Amino acid sequence: MTQRVAAFARKPYWNPPDPSWVVRRWPDLTGYCFATLFFWLSLTPSLLPRPWIMQGLLGGITGIAGYGVGSLISTLVRSVARRRGWSFSEHLRKRSWQFIPVVLLVVSVSVVVWGARTQRELQLLMGQNQSSTWNAGIIIGLSLGTFSWRR
């Protein structure tokens, strides 16, 4: 198990066996960045407070849409780069895969806490019962579950 983790740490991305491949099966880093950005946008305040279950489902669905947009952009950039003979250094790819997910996770937790706080303030202004502090964790779990659900 430790050898697999060490191997993944050395090379946390996947190269397709043939350079002509456009569609990849390995997760796309640009797709994850856009999915996270769309998730963050789903947490912005609305005119009416959203219950935690609706917010979690909405976050997962918008994350799926963001992943699609990011993957499309990534595919187009890879296609143009391949035609022009450009390549990205292995060091840059490795460091991006090691650094960006950690930053996205840290910022996502703070954005979810901020979103939960604004929802509680909005509920107070609307005269509704305030939601629990634990709803932020439930929202993250439900959003990740919705995002990763497969049939």
C-alpha positions in Angstrom: 0.0 0.0 0.0 2.8 2.4 0.9 4.5 1.7 -2.5 1.3 2.6 -4.3 1.0 5.9 -2.4 4.7 6.7 -3.0 4.3 5.9 -6.7 1.2 8.2 -6.9 3.1 11.0 -5.1 5.9 10.7 -7.6 3.5 10.8 -10.6 -0.1 11.9 -9.6 -1.3 12.0 -13.2 -1.8 9.7 -16.1 -0.4 9.9 -19.6 -2.5 8.3 -22.4 -0.8 5.5 -24.2 -1.2 7.2 -27.6 -0.7 11.0 -28.1 -3.7 11.1 -30.4 -6.1 10.3 -27.5 -8.4 13.3 -26.9 -10.8 11.8 -24.4 -9.1 10.5 -21.2 -10.4 8.3 -18.5 -8.2 9.7 -15.7 -9.7 12.7 -13.8 -9.0 16.1 -15.3 -7.3 18.7 -13.1 -8.9 21.6 -15.0 -12.2 19.9 -14.7 -11.7 19.6 -10.9 -10.8 23.3 -10.7 -13.9 24.3 -12.6 -16.1 21.9 -10.6 -14.8 23.5 -7.4 -15.4 27.0 -8.7 -19.0 26.1 -9.7 -19.5 24.5 -6.3 -18.3 27.7 -4.7 -20.7 29.7 -6.8 -23.6 27.5 -5.7 -22.9 28.6 -2.1 -23.5 32.3 -2.8 -26.5 33.7 -0.9 -29.9 33.6 -2.5 -33.0 35.7 -1.7 -34.5 32.7 0.1 -32.7 30.5 2.5 -31.9 27.0 1.2 -32.2 23.9 3.4 -29.0 21.9 3.8 -30.2 19.0 1.7 -31.1 21.3 -1.2 -27.7 23.1 -0.9 -25.8 19.8 -0.9 -27.6 18.5 -4.0 -27.3 21.9 -5.7 -23.6 22.0 -4.9 -23.0 18.5 -6.4 -25.1 19.2 -9.5 -23.3 22.5 -10.2 -20.0 20.7 -9.6 -20.9 18.2 -12.3 -21.6 21.0 -14.7 -18.4 22.7 -13.8 -16.4 19.5 -14.3 -17.9 19.2 -17.8 -17.0 22.8 -18.7 -13.5 22.4 -17.3 -12.9 19.1 -19.1 -14.1 20.6 -22.4 -11.7 23.5 -22.0 -8.9 21.2 -21.1 -9.6 19.0 -24.1 -9.6 22.0 -26.4 -6.3 23.3 -25.0 -4.7 19.9 -25.2 -5.8 19.6 -28.8 -4.5 23.0 -29.8 -1.2 22.4 -27.9 -0.8 19.0 -29.6 -1.3 20.6 -33.1 1.2 23.4 -32.3 3.8 21.0 -30.8 3.6 22.5 -27.3 4.1 20.4 -24.3 3.9 21.0 -20.6 6.8 20.0 -18.4 6.5 16.9 -16.3 7.6 19.0 -13.2 4.8 21.5 -13.7 2.2 18.7 -14.1 3.5 16.9 -11.1 3.5 20.0 -8.8 0.1 21.1 -10.1 -1.4 17.7 -9.2 0.2 17.9 -5.8 -0.5 21.5 -4.9 -3.9 22.5 -6.5 -6.1 19.8 -4.9 -4.8 20.8 -1.4 -5.5 24.5 -2.1 -9.0 23.7 -3.5 -9.8 21.7 -0.4 -8.7 24.3 2.1 -10.5 27.1 0.3 -13.6 25.0 -0.2 -13.9 24.4 3.6 -13.7 28.1 4.3 -16.2 28.9 1.5 -18.6 26.3 2.8 -18.3 27.7 6.4 -18.9 31.2 5.0 -21.9 30.0 3.0 -23.4 28.2 6.0 -22.9 31.4 8.1 -24.6 33.6 5.5 -27.5 31.1 5.2 -28.0 31.2 9.0 -28.0 35.0 8.9 -30.5 34.9 6.1 -32.7 32.5 8.0 -32.6 34.9 11.0 -33.6 37.8 8.8 -36.5 35.8 7.4 -37.7 34.8 10.9 -36.9 31.1 10.5 -35.2 28.7 12.9 -31.4 28.9 12.4 -29.7 25.8 11.0 -27.1 23.8 12.9 -23.4 24.5 12.6 -22.8 20.9 11.5 -24.7 21.6 8.3 -21.5 22.7 6.6 -20.0 19.3 6.9 -23.2 17.6 5.7 -23.3 19.9 2.7 -19.8 19.0 1.7 -20.5 15.3 2.2 -23.8 15.4 0.2 -22.2 17.5 -2.6 -19.3 15.1 -2.9 -21.7 12.1 -2.9 -23.8 13.7 -5.6 -20.7 14.6 -7.6 -19.2 11.2 -7.5 -22.4 9.1 -7.8 -22.4 6.7 -10.7 -25.1 4.5 -12.0 
